[in-house]
């Protein structure tokens, strides 16, 4: 795996660990309120808290499996699958929630995919 792909895919994984942190650990924080453009009162609703924590686990698993593919198995296929997964989720989020998601969440994954296509 090229150094560019390794760096970019690691950034994707770290971004998803940060999203996990916001959604599952710092659910009611000012940072979570700002990042997701939601009032803290809304974040405090039990149904929203439950949904955020569930989404957070998915983001953590994306990060864990990306890091596994990059640093443990050195398996480009695993990395490619999870990068494509992130791009798909970001595309759906851009279409249904906020157009900037394709850049904020999908941007690093798109760059990682370009790196995979160019250097492998």
N, CA, C and O atoms as CSV, one atom per row, in Angstrom:
chain,resi,resn,atom,element,x,y,z
A,1,UNK,N,N,0.851,-1.167,0.000
A,1,UNK,CA,C,0.000,0.000,0.000
A,1,UNK,C,C,0.900,1.235,0.000
A,1,UNK,O,O,1.881,1.301,0.741
A,2,UNK,N,N,0.555,2.205,-0.837
A,2,UNK,CA,C,1.398,3.395,-0.929
A,2,UNK,C,C,1.293,4.235,0.343
A,2,UNK,O,O,0.320,4.131,1.089
A,3,UNK,N,N,2.291,5.054,0.576
A,3,UNK,CA,C,2.288,5.930,1.743
A,3,UNK,C,C,1.129,6.917,1.663
A,3,UNK,O,O,0.544,7.265,2.689
A,4,UNK,N,N,0.787,7.376,0.448
A,4,UNK,CA,C,-0.334,8.299,0.279
A,4,UNK,C,C,-1.642,7.643,0.685
A,4,UNK,O,O,-2.445,8.236,1.406
A,5,UNK,N,N,-1.853,6.425,0.224
A,5,UNK,CA,C,-3.062,5.692,0.579
A,5,UNK,C,C,-3.111,5.443,2.078
A,5,UNK,O,O,-4.160,5.600,2.703
A,6,UNK,N,N,-1.989,5.058,2.653
A,6,UNK,CA,C,-1.925,4.808,4.097
A,6,UNK,C,C,-2.305,6.058,4.881
A,6,UNK,O,O,-3.102,5.988,5.817
A,7,UNK,N,N,-1.741,7.195,4.505
A,7,UNK,CA,C,-2.023,8.449,5.217
A,7,UNK,C,C,-3.488,8.848,5.042
A,7,UNK,O,O,-4.168,9.168,6.017
A,8,UNK,N,N,-3.963,8.828,3.813
A,8,UNK,CA,C,-5.342,9.259,3.559
A,8,UNK,C,C,-6.365,8.335,4.210
A,8,UNK,O,O,-7.342,8.810,4.789
A,9,UNK,N,N,-6.158,7.042,4.125
A,9,UNK,CA,C,-7.091,6.099,4.752
A,9,UNK,C,C,-7.041,6.220,6.277
A,9,UNK,O,O,-8.062,6.054,6.945
A,10,UNK,N,N,-5.875,6.505,6.822
A,10,UNK,CA,C,-5.764,6.720,8.273
A,10,UNK,C,C,-6.535,7.968,8.686
A,10,UNK,O,O,-7.182,7.981,9.733
A,11,UNK,N,N,-6.469,9.013,7.869
A,11,UNK,CA,C,-7.251,10.226,8.150
A,11,UNK,C,C,-8.746,9.906,8.159
A,11,UNK,O,O,-9.483,10.395,9.015
A,12,UNK,N,N,-9.190,9.087,7.212
A,12,UNK,CA,C,-10.597,8.672,7.178
A,12,UNK,C,C,-10.951,7.947,8.483
A,12,UNK,O,O,-11.991,8.223,9.081
A,13,UNK,N,N,-10.098,7.031,8.919
A,13,UNK,CA,C,-10.354,6.287,10.156
A,13,UNK,C,C,-10.394,7.224,11.365
A,13,UNK,O,O,-11.278,7.108,12.214
A,14,UNK,N,N,-9.446,8.144,11.442
A,14,UNK,CA,C,-9.413,9.080,12.578
A,14,UNK,C,C,-10.639,9.979,12.583
A,14,UNK,O,O,-11.181,10.288,13.644
A,15,UNK,N,N,-11.074,10.398,11.408
A,15,UNK,CA,C,-12.295,11.201,11.316
A,15,UNK,C,C,-13.486,10.429,11.881
A,15,UNK,O,O,-14.321,10.996,12.587
A,16,UNK,N,N,-13.561,9.148,11.571
A,16,UNK,CA,C,-14.682,8.347,12.062
A,16,UNK,C,C,-14.577,8.060,13.556
A,16,UNK,O,O,-15.594,7.919,14.236
A,17,UNK,N,N,-13.360,7.973,14.066
A,17,UNK,CA,C,-13.222,7.874,15.531
A,17,UNK,C,C,-13.691,9.158,16.200
A,17,UNK,O,O,-14.291,9.111,17.274
A,18,UNK,N,N,-13.426,10.298,15.583
A,18,UNK,CA,C,-13.896,11.580,16.116
A,18,UNK,C,C,-15.428,11.653,16.070
A,18,UNK,O,O,-16.059,12.102,17.027
A,19,UNK,N,N,-16.017,11.212,14.962
A,19,UNK,CA,C,-17.481,11.185,14.874
A,19,UNK,C,C,-18.047,10.260,15.954
A,19,UNK,O,O,-19.035,10.597,16.606
A,20,UNK,N,N,-17.422,9.096,16.141
A,20,UNK,CA,C,-17.833,8.193,17.231
A,20,UNK,C,C,-17.791,8.918,18.571
A,20,UNK,O,O,-18.739,8.839,19.353
A,21,UNK,N,N,-16.704,9.617,18.835
A,21,UNK,CA,C,-16.562,10.357,20.087
A,21,UNK,C,C,-17.715,11.345,20.261
A,21,UNK,O,O,-18.338,11.404,21.322
A,22,UNK,N,N,-17.992,12.117,19.215
A,22,UNK,CA,C,-19.065,13.107,19.308
A,22,UNK,C,C,-20.419,12.443,19.535
A,22,UNK,O,O,-21.208,12.902,20.361
A,23,UNK,N,N,-20.684,11.369,18.806
A,23,UNK,CA,C,-22.007,10.750,18.855
A,23,UNK,C,C,-22.215,9.869,20.084
A,23,UNK,O,O,-23.324,9.809,20.614
A,24,UNK,N,N,-21.175,9.192,20.542
A,24,UNK,CA,C,-21.368,8.200,21.603
A,24,UNK,C,C,-20.840,8.606,22.966
A,24,UNK,O,O,-21.308,8.089,23.981
A,25,UNK,N,N,-19.889,9.508,23.017
A,25,UNK,CA,C,-19.292,9.883,24.295
A,25,UNK,C,C,-19.651,11.320,24.665
A,25,UNK,O,O,-20.071,11.586,25.791
A,26,UNK,N,N,-19.487,12.237,23.730
A,26,UNK,CA,C,-19.749,13.660,23.992
A,26,UNK,C,C,-21.086,14.077,23.379
A,26,UNK,O,O,-21.203,15.158,22.802
A,27,UNK,N,N,-22.080,13.219,23.509
A,27,UNK,CA,C,-23.359,13.407,22.840
A,27,UNK,C,C,-23.993,14.761,23.133
A,27,UNK,O,O,-24.587,15.365,22.240
A,28,UNK,N,N,-23.882,15.241,24.350
A,28,UNK,CA,C,-24.563,16.481,24.750
A,28,UNK,C,C,-23.631,17.685,24.789
A,28,UNK,O,O,-23.969,18.697,25.402
A,29,UNK,N,N,-22.491,17.603,24.163
A,29,UNK,CA,C,-21.483,18.665,24.258
A,29,UNK,C,C,-21.749,19.811,23.281
A,29,UNK,O,O,-22.518,19.686,22.328
A,30,UNK,N,N,-21.084,20.926,23.559
A,30,UNK,CA,C,-21.132,22.067,22.646
A,30,UNK,C,C,-20.566,21.688,21.277
A,30,UNK,O,O,-21.082,22.114,20.244
A,31,UNK,N,N,-19.499,20.883,21.280
A,31,UNK,CA,C,-18.884,20.471,20.012
A,31,UNK,C,C,-19.860,19.665,19.159
A,31,UNK,O,O,-19.978,19.898,17.956
A,32,UNK,N,N,-20.549,18.729,19.774
A,32,UNK,CA,C,-21.518,17.911,19.045
A,32,UNK,C,C,-22.647,18.792,18.520
A,32,UNK,O,O,-23.091,18.621,17.385
A,33,UNK,N,N,-23.106,19.718,19.328
A,33,UNK,CA,C,-24.145,20.656,18.918
A,33,UNK,C,C,-23.698,21.454,17.696
A,33,UNK,O,O,-24.463,21.628,16.747
A,34,UNK,N,N,-22.469,21.933,17.723
A,34,UNK,CA,C,-21.933,22.739,16.622
A,34,UNK,C,C,-21.728,21.898,15.365
A,34,UNK,O,O,-22.146,22.297,14.278
A,35,UNK,N,N,-21.086,20.736,15.508
A,35,UNK,CA,C,-20.765,19.904,14.343
A,35,UNK,C,C,-22.031,19.436,13.624
A,35,UNK,O,O,-22.088,19.431,12.395
A,36,UNK,N,N,-23.037,19.046,14.391
A,36,UNK,CA,C,-24.261,18.514,13.785
A,36,UNK,C,C,-25.350,19.569,13.640
A,36,UNK,O,O,-26.468,19.265,13.223
A,37,UNK,N,N,-25.014,20.824,13.990
A,37,UNK,CA,C,-25.947,21.941,13.851
A,37,UNK,C,C,-27.283,21.631,14.522
A,37,UNK,O,O,-28.349,21.792,13.928
A,38,UNK,N,N,-27.198,21.181,15.780
A,38,UNK,CA,C,-28.390,20.839,16.549
A,38,UNK,C,C,-28.320,21.533,17.901
A,38,UNK,O,O,-27.246,21.670,18.488
A,39,UNK,N,N,-29.475,21.969,18.386
A,39,UNK,CA,C,-29.534,22.556,19.720
A,39,UNK,C,C,-29.199,21.498,20.765
A,39,UNK,O,O,-29.495,20.315,20.594
A,40,UNK,N,N,-28.576,21.949,21.850
A,40,UNK,CA,C,-28.248,21.013,22.928
A,40,UNK,C,C,-29.512,20.394,23.523
A,40,UNK,O,O,-29.486,19.253,23.985
A,41,UNK,N,N,-30.606,21.136,23.514
A,41,UNK,CA,C,-31.874,20.590,24.013
A,41,UNK,C,C,-32.323,19.400,23.160
A,41,UNK,O,O,-32.830,18.403,23.673
A,42,UNK,N,N,-32.127,19.531,21.859
A,42,UNK,CA,C,-32.474,18.434,20.944
A,42,UNK,C,C,-31.587,17.223,21.207
A,42,UNK,O,O,-32.067,16.089,21.229
A,43,UNK,N,N,-30.298,17.465,21.406
A,43,UNK,CA,C,-29.361,16.368,21.679
A,43,UNK,C,C,-29.671,15.667,22.995
A,43,UNK,O,O,-29.346,14.492,23.167
A,44,UNK,N,N,-30.294,16.377,23.918
A,44,UNK,CA,C,-30.603,15.809,25.234
A,44,UNK,C,C,-31.835,14.904,25.210
A,44,UNK,O,O,-32.073,14.165,26.164
A,45,UNK,N,N,-32.613,14.953,24.140
A,45,UNK,CA,C,-33.786,14.077,24.055
A,45,UNK,C,C,-33.324,12.624,24.066
A,45,UNK,O,O,-32.402,12.274,23.329
A,46,UNK,N,N,-33.931,11.780,24.870
A,46,UNK,CA,C,-33.506,10.373,24.958
A,46,UNK,C,C,-33.509,9.655,23.604
A,46,UNK,O,O,-32.618,8.848,23.336
A,47,UNK,N,N,-34.480,9.932,22.762
A,47,UNK,CA,C,-34.529,9.251,21.461
A,47,UNK,C,C,-33.352,9.670,20.586
A,47,UNK,O,O,-32.784,8.840,19.875
A,48,UNK,N,N,-32.982,10.943,20.630
A,48,UNK,CA,C,-31.849,11.431,19.840
A,48,UNK,C,C,-30.549,10.858,20.407
A,48,UNK,O,O,-29.679,10.425,19.651
A,49,UNK,N,N,-30.419,10.855,21.720
A,49,UNK,CA,C,-29.222,10.298,22.360
A,49,UNK,C,C,-29.042,8.837,21.963
A,49,UNK,O,O,-27.938,8.409,21.627
A,50,UNK,N,N,-30.123,8.084,22.003
A,50,UNK,CA,C,-30.062,6.670,21.640
A,50,UNK,C,C,-29.645,6.483,20.174
A,50,UNK,O,O,-28.802,5.639,19.868
A,51,UNK,N,N,-30.234,7.264,19.284
A,51,UNK,CA,C,-29.884,7.168,17.863
A,51,UNK,C,C,-28.428,7.561,17.628
A,51,UNK,O,O,-27.722,6.902,16.864
A,52,UNK,N,N,-27.977,8.629,18.278
A,52,UNK,CA,C,-26.592,9.071,18.108
A,52,UNK,C,C,-25.617,8.008,18.589
A,52,UNK,O,O,-24.624,7.730,17.917
A,53,UNK,N,N,-25.884,7.419,19.726
A,53,UNK,CA,C,-24.976,6.401,20.260
A,53,UNK,C,C,-24.910,5.194,19.320
A,53,UNK,O,O,-23.843,4.608,19.136
A,54,UNK,N,N,-26.036,4.826,18.734
A,54,UNK,CA,C,-26.061,3.722,17.779
A,54,UNK,C,C,-25.243,4.072,16.536
A,54,UNK,O,O,-24.449,3.254,16.071
A,55,UNK,N,N,-25.427,5.263,16.000
A,55,UNK,CA,C,-24.649,5.700,14.839
A,55,UNK,C,C,-23.165,5.752,15.174
A,55,UNK,O,O,-22.322,5.430,14.336
A,56,UNK,N,N,-22.850,6.154,16.388
A,56,UNK,CA,C,-21.460,6.247,16.808
A,56,UNK,C,C,-20.752,4.911,16.747
A,56,UNK,O,O,-19.587,4.834,16.354
A,57,UNK,N,N,-21.449,3.865,17.133
A,57,UNK,CA,C,-20.853,2.532,17.088
A,57,UNK,C,C,-20.525,2.150,15.650
A,57,UNK,O,O,-19.467,1.574,15.395
A,58,UNK,N,N,-21.401,2.455,14.718
A,58,UNK,CA,C,-21.113,2.185,13.305
A,58,UNK,C,C,-19.864,2.930,12.855
A,58,UNK,O,O,-19.018,2.366,12.160
A,59,UNK,N,N,-19.745,4.197,13.247
A,59,UNK,CA,C,-18.571,4.976,12.866
A,59,UNK,C,C,-17.300,4.403,13.494
A,59,UNK,O,O,-16.253,4.369,12.847
A,60,UNK,N,N,-17.382,3.957,14.734
A,60,UNK,CA,C,-16.218,3.348,15.380
A,60,UNK,C,C,-15.801,2.074,14.649
A,60,UNK,O,O,-14.610,1.827,14.460
A,61,UNK,N,N,-16.774,1.270,14.241
A,61,UNK,CA,C,-16.456,0.034,13.533
A,61,UNK,C,C,-15.835,0.304,12.170
A,61,UNK,O,O,-14.924,-0.413,11.756
A,62,UNK,N,N,-16.314,1.327,11.466
A,62,UNK,CA,C,-15.679,1.709,10.203
A,62,UNK,C,C,-14.210,2.031,10.454
A,62,UNK,O,O,-13.334,1.578,9.717
A,63,UNK,N,N,-13.947,2.814,11.496
A,63,UNK,CA,C,-12.570,3.200,11.827
A,63,UNK,C,C,-11.723,1.984,12.183
A,63,UNK,O,O,-10.599,1.847,11.700
A,64,UNK,N,N,-12.252,1.111,13.017
A,64,UNK,CA,C,-11.499,-0.063,13.462
A,64,UNK,C,C,-11.141,-0.954,12.275
A,64,UNK,O,O,-9.998,-1.396,12.161
A,65,UNK,N,N,-12.101,-1.222,11.390
A,65,UNK,CA,C,-11.822,-2.107,10.259
A,65,UNK,C,C,-10.903,-1.446,9.233
A,65,UNK,O,O,-10.106,-2.128,8.589
A,66,UNK,N,N,-11.005,-0.133,9.076
A,66,UNK,CA,C,-10.046,0.562,8.216
A,66,UNK,C,C,-8.639,0.440,8.784
A,66,UNK,O,O,-7.697,0.110,8.064
A,67,UNK,N,N,-8.502,0.708,10.073
A,67,UNK,CA,C,-7.180,0.608,10.705
A,67,UNK,C,C,-6.644,-0.819,10.644
A,67,UNK,O,O,-5.444,-1.024,10.455
A,68,UNK,N,N,-7.517,-1.799,10.803
A,68,UNK,CA,C,-7.112,-3.203,10.669
A,68,UNK,C,C,-6.578,-3.463,9.258
A,68,UNK,O,O,-5.514,-4.059,9.090
A,69,UNK,N,N,-7.323,-3.012,8.251
A,69,UNK,CA,C,-6.888,-3.224,6.866
A,69,UNK,C,C,-5.581,-2.522,6.543
A,69,UNK,O,O,-4.765,-3.031,5.774
A,70,UNK,N,N,-5.386,-1.350,7.134
A,70,UNK,CA,C,-4.173,-0.572,6.848
A,70,UNK,C,C,-2.955,-1.148,7.560
A,70,UNK,O,O,-1.921,-1.386,6.938
A,71,UNK,N,N,-3.082,-1.372,8.873
A,71,UNK,CA,C,-1.899,-1.635,9.701
A,71,UNK,C,C,-1.712,-3.082,10.154
A,71,UNK,O,O,-0.599,-3.466,10.512
A,72,UNK,N,N,-2.756,-3.883,10.149
A,72,UNK,CA,C,-2.626,-5.258,10.632
A,72,UNK,C,C,-2.552,-6.232,9.457
A,72,UNK,O,O,-1.578,-6.971,9.314
A,73,UNK,N,N,-3.581,-6.226,8.626
A,73,UNK,CA,C,-3.601,-7.189,7.520
A,73,UNK,C,C,-2.918,-6.652,6.261
A,73,UNK,O,O,-2.571,-7.420,5.364
A,74,UNK,N,N,-2.727,-5.340,6.197
A,74,UNK,CA,C,-2.142,-4.706,5.005
A,74,UNK,C,C,-2.914,-5.140,3.755
A,74,UNK,O,O,-2.335,-5.451,2.714
A,75,UNK,N,N,-4.239,-5.148,3.902
A,75,UNK,CA,C,-5.114,-5.660,2.856
A,75,UNK,C,C,-5.803,-4.496,2.148
A,75,UNK,O,O,-6.715,-3.879,2.698
A,76,UNK,N,N,-5.364,-4.203,0.933
A,76,UNK,CA,C,-5.912,-3.085,0.169
A,76,UNK,C,C,-7.389,-3.284,-0.148
A,76,UNK,O,O,-8.136,-2.311,-0.253
A,77,UNK,N,N,-7.814,-4.529,-0.301
A,77,UNK,CA,C,-9.225,-4.801,-0.602
A,77,UNK,C,C,-10.115,-4.360,0.561
A,77,UNK,O,O,-11.159,-3.747,0.340
A,78,UNK,N,N,-9.716,-4.665,1.788
A,78,UNK,CA,C,-10.482,-4.226,2.960
A,78,UNK,C,C,-10.532,-2.705,3.018
A,78,UNK,O,O,-11.593,-2.122,3.246
A,79,UNK,N,N,-9.397,-2.069,2.815
A,79,UNK,CA,C,-9.334,-0.609,2.838
A,79,UNK,C,C,-10.247,-0.023,1.765
A,79,UNK,O,O,-10.990,0.922,2.029
A,80,UNK,N,N,-10.193,-0.573,0.575
A,80,UNK,CA,C,-11.027,-0.074,-0.529
A,80,UNK,C,C,-12.509,-0.221,-0.206
A,80,UNK,O,O,-13.288,0.702,-0.444
A,81,UNK,N,N,-12.903,-1.361,0.330
A,81,UNK,CA,C,-14.313,-1.594,0.672
A,81,UNK,C,C,-14.801,-0.554,1.675
A,81,UNK,O,O,-15.882,0.009,1.503
A,82,UNK,N,N,-14.018,-0.294,2.718
A,82,UNK,CA,C,-14.472,0.653,3.737
A,82,UNK,C,C,-14.391,2.099,3.264
A,82,UNK,O,O,-15.192,2.928,3.697
A,83,UNK,N,N,-13.452,2.418,2.397
A,83,UNK,CA,C,-13.410,3.760,1.799
A,83,UNK,C,C,-14.656,3.959,0.923
A,83,UNK,O,O,-15.277,5.021,0.960
A,84,UNK,N,N,-15.014,2.949,0.146
A,84,UNK,CA,C,-16.227,3.030,-0.672
A,84,UNK,C,C,-17.474,3.135,0.195
A,84,UNK,O,O,-18.414,3.849,-0.154
A,85,UNK,N,N,-17.490,2.432,1.317
A,85,UNK,CA,C,-18.601,2.506,2.256
A,85,UNK,C,C,-18.770,3.943,2.750
A,85,UNK,O,O,-19.887,4.458,2.795
A,86,UNK,N,N,-17.669,4.586,3.118
A,86,UNK,CA,C,-17.707,5.966,3.603
A,86,UNK,C,C,-18.203,6.904,2.498
A,86,UNK,O,O,-19.021,7.786,2.755
A,87,UNK,N,N,-17.714,6.716,1.277
A,87,UNK,CA,C,-18.160,7.550,0.164
A,87,UNK,C,C,-19.662,7.372,-0.067
A,87,UNK,O,O,-20.375,8.346,-0.308
A,88,UNK,N,N,-20.135,6.141,0.005
A,88,UNK,CA,C,-21.569,5.877,-0.150
A,88,UNK,C,C,-22.396,6.543,0.933
A,88,UNK,O,O,-23.429,7.150,0.649
A,89,UNK,N,N,-21.944,6.432,2.172
A,89,UNK,CA,C,-22.665,7.063,3.290
A,89,UNK,C,C,-22.634,8.582,3.167
A,89,UNK,O,O,-23.638,9.242,3.435
A,90,UNK,N,N,-21.504,9.141,2.770
A,90,UNK,CA,C,-21.387,10.593,2.603
A,90,UNK,C,C,-22.274,11.077,1.455
A,90,UNK,O,O,-22.881,12.144,1.543
A,91,UNK,N,N,-22.347,10.305,0.398
A,91,UNK,CA,C,-23.218,10.667,-0.734
A,91,UNK,C,C,-24.679,10.683,-0.306
A,91,UNK,O,O,-25.426,11.599,-0.650
A,92,UNK,N,N,-25.073,9.676,0.437
A,92,UNK,CA,C,-26.452,9.614,0.931
A,92,UNK,C,C,-26.724,10.778,1.883
A,92,UNK,O,O,-27.775,11.415,1.808
A,93,UNK,N,N,-25.783,11.050,2.769
A,93,UNK,CA,C,-25.938,12.181,3.692
A,93,UNK,C,C,-26.030,13.507,2.965
A,93,UNK,O,O,-26.808,14.379,3.354
A,94,UNK,N,N,-25.243,13.666,1.913
A,94,UNK,CA,C,-25.288,14.905,1.119
A,94,UNK,C,C,-26.629,15.047,0.407
A,94,UNK,O,O,-27.155,16.151,0.272
A,95,UNK,N,N,-27.172,13.933,-0.043
A,95,UNK,CA,C,-28.449,13.968,-0.762
A,95,UNK,C,C,-29.634,14.180,0.162
A,95,UNK,O,O,-30.642,14.760,-0.243
A,96,UNK,N,N,-29.523,13.715,1.406
A,96,UNK,CA,C,-30.692,13.735,2.288
A,96,UNK,C,C,-30.600,14.699,3.464
A,96,UNK,O,O,-31.631,15.102,4.003
A,97,UNK,N,N,-29.391,15.080,3.875
A,97,UNK,CA,C,-29.269,15.890,5.085
A,97,UNK,C,C,-28.588,17.231,4.832
A,97,UNK,O,O,-29.189,18.282,5.054
A,98,UNK,N,N,-27.346,17.204,4.371
A,98,UNK,CA,C,-26.581,18.434,4.217
A,98,UNK,C,C,-25.544,18.215,3.109
A,98,UNK,O,O,-24.729,17.296,3.189
A,99,UNK,N,N,-25.581,19.046,2.100
A,99,UNK,CA,C,-24.699,18.864,0.939
A,99,UNK,C,C,-23.217,18.897,1.293
A,99,UNK,O,O,-22.412,18.276,0.599
A,100,UNK,N,N,-22.837,19.602,2.353
A,100,UNK,CA,C,-21.414,19.702,2.697
A,100,UNK,C,C,-20.847,18.390,3.239
A,100,UNK,O,O,-19.630,18.255,3.363
A,101,UNK,N,N,-21.701,17.429,3.562
A,101,UNK,CA,C,-21.236,16.131,4.062
A,101,UNK,C,C,-20.335,15.444,3.032
A,101,UNK,O,O,-19.391,14.744,3.398
A,102,UNK,N,N,-20.630,15.646,1.746
A,102,UNK,CA,C,-19.808,14.997,0.714
A,102,UNK,C,C,-18.364,15.481,0.793
A,102,UNK,O,O,-17.450,14.739,0.435
A,103,UNK,N,N,-18.143,16.707,1.252
A,103,UNK,CA,C,-16.778,17.222,1.400
A,103,UNK,C,C,-16.204,16.921,2.774
A,103,UNK,O,O,-15.053,16.497,2.884
A,104,UNK,N,N,-16.990,17.132,3.823
A,104,UNK,CA,C,-16.446,16.965,5.171
A,104,UNK,C,C,-16.213,15.507,5.530
A,104,UNK,O,O,-15.152,15.159,6.049
A,105,UNK,N,N,-17.183,14.659,5.261
A,105,UNK,CA,C,-17.028,13.237,5.572
A,105,UNK,C,C,-16.477,12.472,4.371
A,105,UNK,O,O,-15.637,11.586,4.526
A,106,UNK,N,N,-16.948,12.814,3.187
A,106,UNK,CA,C,-16.552,12.069,1.998
A,106,UNK,C,C,-15.241,12.504,1.379
A,106,UNK,O,O,-14.593,11.710,0.697
A,107,UNK,N,N,-14.830,13.749,1.600
A,107,UNK,CA,C,-13.622,14.271,0.967
A,107,UNK,C,C,-12.379,13.430,1.195
A,107,UNK,O,O,-11.726,13.023,0.234
A,108,UNK,N,N,-12.036,13.160,2.458
A,108,UNK,CA,C,-10.845,12.320,2.692
A,108,UNK,C,C,-10.975,10.922,2.079
A,108,UNK,O,O,-9.995,10.366,1.583
A,109,UNK,N,N,-12.172,10.365,2.115
A,109,UNK,CA,C,-12.379,9.032,1.532
A,109,UNK,C,C,-12.243,9.076,0.011
A,109,UNK,O,O,-11.685,8.158,-0.590
A,110,UNK,N,N,-12.748,10.133,-0.609
A,110,UNK,CA,C,-12.608,10.278,-2.058
A,110,UNK,C,C,-11.128,10.394,-2.432
A,110,UNK,O,O,-10.675,9.779,-3.397
A,111,UNK,N,N,-10.382,11.182,-1.664
A,111,UNK,CA,C,-8.939,11.299,-1.921
A,111,UNK,C,C,-8.229,9.960,-1.726
A,111,UNK,O,O,-7.330,9.613,-2.492
A,112,UNK,N,N,-8.634,9.208,-0.700
A,112,UNK,CA,C,-8.040,7.887,-0.478
A,112,UNK,C,C,-8.342,6.955,-1.652
A,112,UNK,O,O,-7.471,6.204,-2.092
A,113,UNK,N,N,-9.576,7.004,-2.156
A,113,UNK,CA,C,-9.930,6.166,-3.301
A,113,UNK,C,C,-9.133,6.562,-4.538
A,113,UNK,O,O,-8.673,5.695,-5.280
A,114,UNK,N,N,-8.966,7.850,-4.765
A,114,UNK,CA,C,-8.141,8.308,-5.897
A,114,UNK,C,C,-6.717,7.786,-5.748
A,114,UNK,O,O,-6.106,7.343,-6.720
A,115,UNK,N,N,-6.195,7.842,-4.531
A,115,UNK,CA,C,-4.850,7.324,-4.279
A,115,UNK,C,C,-4.779,5.826,-4.576
A,115,UNK,O,O,-3.813,5.355,-5.175
A,116,UNK,N,N,-5.780,5.097,-4.164
A,116,UNK,CA,C,-5.815,3.651,-4.433
A,116,UNK,C,C,-5.812,3.401,-5.933
A,116,UNK,O,O,-5.082,2.538,-6.419
A,117,UNK,N,N,-6.619,4.145,-6.662
A,117,UNK,CA,C,-6.720,3.949,-8.110
A,117,UNK,C,C,-5.449,4.360,-8.844
A,117,UNK,O,O,-5.081,3.741,-9.842
A,118,UNK,N,N,-4.782,5.395,-8.358
A,118,UNK,CA,C,-3.582,5.882,-9.048
A,118,UNK,C,C,-2.313,5.102,-8.718
A,118,UNK,O,O,-1.454,4.920,-9.581
A,119,UNK,N,N,-2.190,4.644,-7.482
A,119,UNK,CA,C,-0.916,4.073,-7.033
A,119,UNK,C,C,-0.929,2.572,-6.835
A,119,UNK,O,O,0.046,2.016,-6.331
A,120,UNK,N,N,-2.020,1.888,-7.222
A,120,UNK,CA,C,-2.067,0.441,-7.023
A,120,UNK,C,C,-2.568,-0.252,-8.262
A,120,UNK,O,O,-2.676,-1.478,-8.283
